[in-house]
Amino acid sequence: MKPSQVRAHVLGDHEHLRARLRSLERHGKRVLEGSEGELAALRDEVEDFLARLREHMGWEELHLRTALLEADAWGQERARHLDDDHREQRELLELILRVVGDRSRPPPLVARNVLDLVALVLDDMVEEERWLLDERVLRDDVISIEAEDG
């Protein structure tokens, strides 16, 4: 897969994830406003979103990581950054799943945690787009530096 194709795929995924995050945000705000009837829908939507996010991260680890490693001299550092971010995100996802699944937690607390998740994922996507998905990083033309024989 060409670097530009990897970039386009990830950016497309990000747009779909953003749409789902906006929906989570709407449901979370309704729960905070006192619409506890929204809580079950919010829980279901969070679980679906987190499953989709895990799929996205797995795809990135397979394809984006490879493209980053091959991109330039900083590829190893960028791949390490991706790995570190995904490890932290997985820890957060597990925590959020426990919070959302805990029926003893008050609805406003669940909603607040979901809204925090939305903000964090949105911030992570912006950072990833800035540092890992830039056109100057994931480009199809190969740049090589050849040593001259003297």
C-alpha positions as a printed NumPy array, in Angstrom:
array([[  0.   ,   0.   ,   0.   ],
       [  1.389,   3.4  ,  -0.964],
       [  1.978,   5.951,   1.807],
       [ -0.619,   8.278,   0.268],
       [ -3.179,   5.46 ,   0.377],
       [ -2.405,   4.777,   4.03 ],
       [ -2.75 ,   8.485,   4.765],
       [ -6.07 ,   8.739,   2.895],
       [ -7.442,   5.661,   4.663],
       [ -6.525,   6.915,   8.137],
       [ -7.866,  10.407,   7.444],
       [-11.111,   8.894,   6.146],
       [-11.38 ,   6.781,   9.277],
       [-10.785,   9.874,  11.382],
       [-13.746,  11.594,   9.72 ],
       [-16.01 ,   8.633,  10.51 ],
       [-14.715,   8.519,  14.077],
       [-15.339,  12.253,  14.474],
       [-18.955,  11.786,  13.401],
       [-19.386,   9.064,  16.002],
       [-17.687,  11.23 ,  18.621],
       [-20.132,  14.071,  17.903],
       [-22.985,  11.65 ,  18.482],
       [-21.425,  10.468,  21.749],
       [-21.037,  14.074,  22.794],
       [-24.722,  14.814,  22.092],
       [-25.854,  11.792,  24.107],
       [-23.468,  12.622,  26.948],
       [-24.729,  16.199,  27.154],
       [-28.345,  15.006,  27.224],
       [-27.542,  12.711,  30.136],
       [-25.825,  15.592,  31.942],
       [-28.929,  17.715,  31.37 ],
       [-30.958,  15.115,  33.239],
       [-32.207,  12.855,  30.471],
       [-31.371,   9.59 ,  32.216],
       [-33.367,   7.733,  29.58 ],
       [-30.424,   8.419,  27.263],
       [-28.015,   6.536,  29.523],
       [-28.642,   3.079,  28.05 ],
       [-28.206,   4.428,  24.52 ],
       [-25.026,   6.219,  25.61 ],
       [-23.599,   3.023,  27.093],
       [-24.356,   1.04 ,  23.94 ],
       [-22.921,   3.732,  21.715],
       [-19.716,   3.956,  23.776],
       [-19.189,   0.21 ,  23.558],
       [-19.721,   0.258,  19.775],
       [-17.423,   3.251,  19.377],
       [-14.646,   1.69 ,  21.436],
       [-14.827,  -1.501,  19.374],
       [-14.544,   0.568,  16.189],
       [-11.655,   2.576,  17.646],
       [ -9.798,  -0.641,  18.492],
       [-10.225,  -1.801,  14.88 ],
       [ -8.9  ,   1.533,  13.66 ],
       [ -5.88 ,   1.341,  15.944],
       [ -5.137,  -2.209,  14.798],
       [ -5.224,  -1.1  ,  11.165],
       [ -2.889,   1.788,  11.964],
       [ -0.478,  -0.531,  13.743],
       [ -0.336,  -2.772,  10.703],
       [ -0.283,  -0.234,   7.868],
       [  0.521,   3.227,   9.239],
       [  3.347,   1.932,  11.402],
       [  4.945,   0.245,   8.377],
       [  4.58 ,   3.396,   6.256],
       [  6.128,   5.505,   9.017],
       [  9.095,   3.16 ,   9.366],
       [  9.758,   3.433,   5.644],
       [  9.127,   7.184,   5.362],
       [ 12.413,   8.733,   6.415],
       [ 15.17 ,   8.793,   9.017],
       [ 12.672,   9.665,  11.775],
       [ 10.453,   6.696,  10.983],
       [ 11.507,   4.696,  14.042],
       [ 10.767,   7.634,  16.328],
       [  7.364,   8.222,  14.721],
       [  6.486,   4.52 ,  14.972],
       [  7.506,   4.523,  18.641],
       [  5.288,   7.56 ,  19.205],
       [  2.364,   5.731,  17.565],
       [  2.996,   2.639,  19.72 ],
       [  3.184,   4.699,  22.92 ],
       [ -0.002,   6.599,  22.091],
       [ -1.888,   3.42 ,  21.319],
       [ -0.734,   1.759,  24.528],
       [ -1.967,   4.746,  26.552],
       [ -5.219,   4.855,  24.592],
       [ -5.889,   1.154,  25.216],
       [ -5.424,   1.682,  28.96 ],
       [ -7.89 ,   4.57 ,  28.819],
       [-10.373,   2.537,  26.765],
       [-10.356,  -0.252,  29.344],
       [-10.965,   2.263,  32.117],
       [-13.838,   3.904,  30.24 ],
       [-15.404,   0.512,  29.512],
       [-15.343,  -0.32 ,  33.227],
       [-16.855,   3.045,  34.149],
       [-19.564,   2.883,  31.506],
       [-20.389,  -0.724,  32.309],
       [-20.643,  -0.117,  36.067],
       [-24.391,   0.218,  36.645],
       [-23.799,   1.612,  40.147],
       [-22.18 ,   4.801,  38.831],
       [-24.412,   7.864,  38.703],
       [-25.48 ,   8.849,  35.165],
       [-23.804,  12.29 ,  35.311],
       [-20.468,  10.668,  36.203],
       [-20.755,   8.242,  33.299],
       [-21.669,  11.112,  30.961],
       [-18.773,  13.252,  32.197],
       [-16.343,  10.373,  31.616],
       [-17.692,   9.896,  28.104],
       [-17.327,  13.599,  27.348],
       [-13.746,  13.469,  28.623],
       [-13.106,  10.487,  26.331],
       [-14.523,  12.426,  23.375],
       [-12.194,  15.362,  24.045],
       [ -9.143,  13.122,  24.465],
       [ -9.748,  11.125,  21.288],
       [-10.356,  14.297,  19.283],
       [ -7.115,  15.795,  20.602],
       [ -5.211,  12.583,  19.833],
       [ -6.48 ,  12.561,  16.257],
       [ -5.418,  16.175,  15.729],
       [ -1.952,  15.404,  17.075],
       [ -1.671,  12.269,  14.945],
       [ -2.723,  14.171,  11.847],
       [ -0.209,  16.907,  12.557],
       [  2.818,  14.716,  13.304],
       [  2.248,  11.364,  11.635],
       [ -0.136,  11.95 ,   8.726],
       [  1.402,  15.059,   7.225],
       [  1.815,  14.926,   3.433],
       [  5.509,  15.603,   3.879],
       [  5.843,  12.436,   5.971],
       [  3.595,  10.022,   4.07 ],
       [  4.59 ,  10.674,   0.518],
       [  4.84 ,   8.328,  -2.426],
       [  8.08 ,   9.671,  -3.862],
       [ 11.117,   8.028,  -2.389],
       [ 13.885,  10.283,  -1.202],
       [ 17.275,   8.691,  -1.038],
       [ 20.632,  10.088,  -0.182],
       [ 23.401,   8.348,  -2.022],
       [ 26.983,   8.524,  -1.015],
       [ 29.425,   9.64 ,  -3.655],
       [ 32.469,   7.58 ,  -4.368],
       [ 35.531,   9.69 ,  -4.399]])
